[in-house]
Amino acid sequence: MIPGSGTARCPSRSSEEVPMSNLDTAELLHLALEAAGRNDHGAAISYLKQALDLPAGTAASSTDYARLLYLLGAEYAQIGLMDRAQEQMARAVEMDPGLHTARFQLGLLLLTQARPEAALEVLAPLKDLGPQQAFFHLEAGLAHLVRDEFTACRESLLQGMELNAASAAPNLALNADMQKILDALPAGDGGDKAAEAGFMMSAYSRGPGAQ
């Protein structure tokens, strides 16, 4: 209140405060990735949901929209909401079947839920990529894992990880997930199954090169 005036003065808006309604898809995505990078999953989910709620056509392409769905699913997985994670990742893959990272992580999620047949069905299109692609070998590795073929699983995962690491935009979080599977594998084939829930789904792709 201004002394002697009897009226209240409204606080001025800081120049740094930007109404969320003024942010476009690219800005919200950038904020979501930044929040995810510091493990602020609540903020990341909020930004992604706002981006998805923007008017139709705001995202540059269906691939961009699918990536938003995938990243939202990834954040749900980080906080343990696996049903929501599966729903959003499945929507992403349905919208853009070429979003290979989303397809692979959806397959991983289904494996952790003890649904191997559903996982292999989701992962199957990755076999068409050819041996020059990381996901070709990673898909093979998970297929071997389901069949308790641990030696072949190890070989395929290592090949996929090597190709991923050598790519123009390596997905380091993905390789970290695969290393956790490798660490859980028995020395030989047969015996106890690898601990499917022994690894955490990580913060996924940070760039377009991870498809």
C-alpha positions as CSV (number, residue, x, y, z in Angstrom):
1,M,0.0,0.0,0.0
2,I,1.3,3.5,-0.9
3,P,1.7,5.5,2.4
4,G,-1.1,7.9,2.8
5,S,-2.9,6.9,-0.4
6,G,-5.2,4.2,1.0
7,T,-4.7,2.2,-2.2
8,A,-2.7,-1.0,-2.8
9,R,-0.1,-1.1,-5.4
10,C,0.0,-4.3,-7.6
11,P,3.5,-5.8,-7.7
12,S,5.1,-5.4,-11.0
13,R,5.7,-8.5,-13.1
14,S,9.3,-9.5,-13.3
15,S,10.8,-9.4,-16.8
16,E,11.8,-13.0,-16.3
17,E,8.3,-14.2,-15.6
18,V,6.7,-15.5,-18.8
19,P,3.1,-16.8,-18.9
20,M,3.1,-20.4,-19.8
21,S,0.4,-19.7,-22.4
22,N,3.0,-17.7,-24.3
23,L,5.4,-20.6,-24.8
24,D,5.5,-22.6,-28.0
25,T,6.2,-26.3,-28.5
26,A,9.9,-25.9,-29.0
27,E,10.3,-23.8,-25.8
28,L,8.2,-26.2,-23.7
29,L,10.2,-29.1,-25.0
30,H,13.5,-27.3,-24.2
31,L,12.2,-26.6,-20.7
32,A,11.1,-30.2,-20.3
33,L,14.5,-31.6,-21.3
34,E,16.3,-29.2,-19.0
35,A,14.0,-30.2,-16.1
36,A,14.5,-33.9,-16.9
37,G,18.3,-33.3,-16.9
38,R,18.2,-32.2,-13.3
39,N,15.8,-35.0,-12.3
40,D,12.8,-32.7,-11.8
41,H,10.4,-35.1,-13.3
42,G,7.3,-33.2,-12.1
43,A,8.3,-30.1,-14.0
44,A,9.2,-32.1,-17.0
45,I,5.8,-33.8,-17.1
46,S,4.1,-30.5,-16.7
47,Y,6.0,-28.9,-19.6
48,L,5.4,-31.9,-21.9
49,K,1.7,-32.1,-21.1
50,Q,1.4,-28.4,-21.8
51,A,3.1,-28.9,-25.2
52,L,0.8,-31.7,-26.0
53,D,-2.2,-29.6,-25.1
54,L,-1.3,-26.9,-27.5
55,P,-3.7,-26.5,-30.5
56,A,-3.5,-29.1,-33.3
57,G,-0.8,-28.3,-35.8
58,T,1.4,-26.4,-33.3
59,A,4.0,-29.2,-33.4
60,A,6.0,-29.0,-36.5
61,S,5.2,-32.6,-37.6
62,S,3.6,-35.8,-36.4
63,T,7.1,-37.0,-35.6
64,D,7.6,-34.0,-33.2
65,Y,4.2,-34.8,-31.5
66,A,5.1,-38.5,-31.3
67,R,8.4,-37.6,-29.6
68,L,6.6,-35.5,-27.0
69,L,4.4,-38.5,-26.3
70,Y,7.4,-40.7,-26.0
71,L,9.2,-38.3,-23.7
72,L,6.1,-38.0,-21.5
73,G,6.0,-41.8,-21.3
74,A,9.7,-41.9,-20.3
75,E,9.1,-39.4,-17.5
76,Y,6.2,-41.5,-16.2
77,A,8.5,-44.5,-16.2
78,Q,11.0,-42.6,-14.2
79,I,8.5,-42.0,-11.4
80,G,7.1,-45.5,-11.5
81,L,3.7,-44.9,-13.3
82,M,4.3,-47.8,-15.7
83,D,0.8,-48.1,-17.1
84,R,0.9,-44.4,-18.1
85,A,4.4,-44.9,-19.5
86,Q,3.2,-47.8,-21.6
87,E,0.2,-45.9,-22.9
88,Q,2.1,-42.8,-24.0
89,M,4.9,-44.8,-25.6
90,A,2.4,-47.0,-27.5
91,R,0.7,-43.8,-28.8
92,A,4.1,-42.5,-29.9
93,V,5.0,-45.6,-31.8
94,E,1.5,-45.8,-33.4
95,M,1.8,-42.2,-34.5
96,D,5.4,-42.6,-35.8
97,P,6.4,-46.2,-36.4
98,G,9.9,-45.0,-37.3
99,L,10.6,-43.6,-33.8
100,H,12.9,-46.5,-33.0
101,T,14.0,-45.3,-29.5
102,A,10.4,-45.2,-28.4
103,R,9.7,-48.6,-29.9
104,F,12.8,-50.1,-28.1
105,Q,12.0,-48.6,-24.8
106,L,8.4,-49.7,-25.0
107,G,9.7,-53.2,-25.6
108,L,11.9,-52.9,-22.6
109,L,9.0,-51.7,-20.5
110,L,6.9,-54.7,-21.5
111,L,9.7,-57.0,-20.6
112,T,10.0,-55.5,-17.1
113,Q,6.2,-56.2,-16.8
114,A,6.8,-59.9,-17.6
115,R,5.1,-59.7,-21.0
116,P,7.7,-61.2,-23.3
117,E,5.4,-62.0,-26.2
118,A,4.0,-58.5,-26.3
119,A,7.6,-57.1,-26.1
120,L,8.8,-59.2,-29.0
121,E,5.9,-58.2,-31.1
122,V,6.6,-54.5,-30.5
123,L,10.3,-54.9,-31.1
124,A,10.0,-57.1,-34.3
125,P,10.1,-54.2,-36.8
126,L,13.6,-53.3,-35.6
127,K,14.8,-56.5,-37.3
128,D,14.2,-54.7,-40.7
129,L,16.8,-52.0,-40.0
130,G,19.7,-54.2,-41.0
131,P,23.0,-55.0,-39.1
132,Q,24.4,-51.5,-39.6
133,Q,21.9,-50.1,-37.1
134,A,22.3,-50.3,-33.4
135,F,18.6,-51.2,-32.7
136,F,18.9,-54.2,-35.1
137,H,21.4,-55.8,-32.6
138,L,19.7,-54.6,-29.5
139,E,16.4,-56.1,-30.6
140,A,18.2,-59.4,-31.2
141,G,19.8,-59.2,-27.8
142,L,16.4,-58.9,-26.1
143,A,15.0,-61.7,-28.2
144,H,17.9,-63.9,-27.0
145,L,17.3,-62.8,-23.4
146,V,13.7,-63.9,-23.6
147,R,14.9,-67.4,-24.8
148,D,17.5,-67.5,-22.0
149,E,20.3,-67.5,-24.7
150,F,22.5,-65.4,-22.6
151,T,25.8,-65.8,-24.5
152,A,24.1,-64.7,-27.8
153,C,22.3,-61.9,-25.8
154,R,25.6,-60.6,-24.6
155,E,27.1,-60.6,-28.1
156,S,24.2,-58.8,-29.7
157,L,23.9,-56.2,-27.0
158,L,27.6,-55.4,-27.1
159,Q,27.3,-55.0,-30.9
160,G,24.4,-52.6,-30.6
161,M,26.1,-50.6,-27.8
162,E,29.2,-50.3,-30.0
163,L,27.2,-49.0,-32.9
164,N,25.3,-46.6,-30.7
165,A,28.5,-45.2,-29.2
166,A,30.0,-44.7,-32.6
167,S,26.9,-42.9,-34.0
168,A,26.7,-39.2,-34.7
169,A,24.4,-38.7,-31.7
170,P,25.0,-41.5,-29.3
171,N,22.3,-42.3,-26.7
172,L,24.5,-42.8,-23.7
173,A,21.5,-43.4,-21.3
174,L,20.5,-46.3,-23.6
175,N,24.0,-47.9,-23.4
176,A,23.9,-47.5,-19.6
177,D,20.6,-49.4,-19.5
178,M,22.1,-52.2,-21.7
179,Q,25.1,-52.4,-19.4
180,K,22.8,-53.1,-16.5
181,I,21.3,-56.0,-18.4
182,L,24.8,-57.3,-19.2
183,D,25.8,-57.0,-15.6
184,A,22.8,-59.2,-14.6
185,L,23.4,-61.9,-17.2
186,P,24.5,-65.4,-16.0
187,A,27.8,-66.6,-17.3
188,G,26.3,-69.2,-19.6
189,D,23.0,-70.2,-21.2
190,G,20.0,-71.6,-19.3
191,G,19.6,-71.5,-15.6
192,D,17.9,-68.6,-13.9
193,K,16.6,-65.8,-16.0
194,A,18.3,-62.5,-15.9
195,A,16.8,-60.0,-13.5
196,E,14.6,-58.1,-15.8
197,A,13.7,-55.5,-13.2
198,G,17.3,-55.0,-12.2
199,F,17.8,-52.0,-14.4
200,M,16.0,-48.6,-14.5
201,M,14.8,-47.0,-17.7
202,S,16.9,-43.9,-18.0
203,A,16.3,-40.4,-19.3
204,Y,16.3,-41.4,-23.0
205,S,16.9,-39.5,-26.1
206,R,18.0,-35.9,-25.9
207,G,18.3,-35.3,-29.6
208,P,16.8,-36.2,-33.0
209,G,19.7,-38.5,-33.8
210,A,18.5,-41.1,-31.4
211,Q,15.6,-42.4,-33.5
